[in-house]
């Protein structure tokens, strides 16, 4: 039965990704890039300016930096380590090139969706919340569309994607320490339960601590490996480019598989245009929606160009990717062990645990805020929490390919619904960007009000008394 289900999902994914999503992602990303006047390039310096001042907040609110960390917690996980290894194993080194392309283009999509999430966010008893379901309801007046998205993201991020994370953790620990996968899954579920029953403030604090520390350590390790093998880097870059355009397919799949794997694994990691990060972006207390839009665009570039590339270089600077039978986390472990010794396999398993644990936190929150969109009863949220913990345990022992195929299916459906919405609402994001630039040119720290954009309705927040004004 599982084999039949796996085959059906695989066929559906092949059609969805090879015929629809690649075109949609690239076309929409290019449209947002052009209409925003190449925001990911022209405002690149401003992204760091905004990031520097992003930790200002009142004691009972979520800062822009914490919201950024929640989204990075969901981005920075097994997709950066396992997903990139899968892309290289199936699509070859050229998949990395297309991963870079989709990140650069997709950062404009991330800017648009996160800016919209801020514009259309709502106030609740603990702060702000929002995301695609909310801007579909308020911006497009299509609650039915928001309901569809809310169901998809709850199933995918809250349930399936968290099973993916626990699957990778237990495999890594089994491979390195010979631990029982069920035991690891139960321990992880118990620790995770402590966090998610503590509310959004605890989620924000945990994300802030784990993401920053682990990202710095992992990028630092990759940087050291690159420096030690610097003479091989021109050869690695040439290998990536040659494979990207089908000139050298000695390792990996066909030209189509190269592009497909680069786009799929890149999107799974950086989530640009998927509609996930806006749920975190909406929680931030900030003076202008564009500030959070710029931070999320930077998040896409950081995730892919730094962290995913770190994994790619660790693998391609070794001979592990040429060995048959190595895939996913085992390929990354083998490559790292080749560089710095056998102890690296265990160190990576622990690092994967922390990366994936932070992703569990971010993924969980995406589901919770959409559950509240559907039904705000505490009993419903409680059922969701226990379901998430159940999926963490299920993922710890599930067949890896089935779990990843389910993740790809739900991710693809989410992208389609969200891209339709942000294309229809993109003029609001572009108008907000124009307002931001005008204020910057006047020497001001931009402040947004609900009447800053003419003709925009159903904006609940952004009154003078509801937003923190940056000093």
Buried (B, 14 or more C-beta within 10 A) or exposed (E): EEEEEBEEBBEBBEEBBBEEBBEBBBEBBEBBBEBBBEBBEEBBEBBEEBBEBBEBBEEEBBBBBBBBBBBBBBBBBBBBBBBBBBBBBBBBBBBBBBBBBBBBBBBBBBBBBBBBBBBBBBEEEEBBBBBBBBBBBBBBEBBEBBBBBBBBBBBBBBBBBBBBBBBBBBBBBBBBEEBEBEEBBBEBBEEBBEBBEEEBBBBBBBBBEBBBEBBEEBBEBBEEBBEEBEEBBEEBBEBBBBBBEBEBBEBBBEBEBBBBBBBBBBBBBBBBBBBBBBBBBBBBBBBBBBBBBBBBBBBBBBBBBBBBBBBBBBBBBBEBBEEEEBBBBBBBBBBBBBBBEEEBBBBBBBBBBBBBBBBBBBBBBBBBBBBBBBEEEEEEBEEBBEBBBBBBBBBBBBEBBBBBBBBBBBBBBBBBBBBBBBBBBBEBBBBBBBBBBEBBEEEEEBBBBBEBBEEBEBBBBBEEEEBBEBE
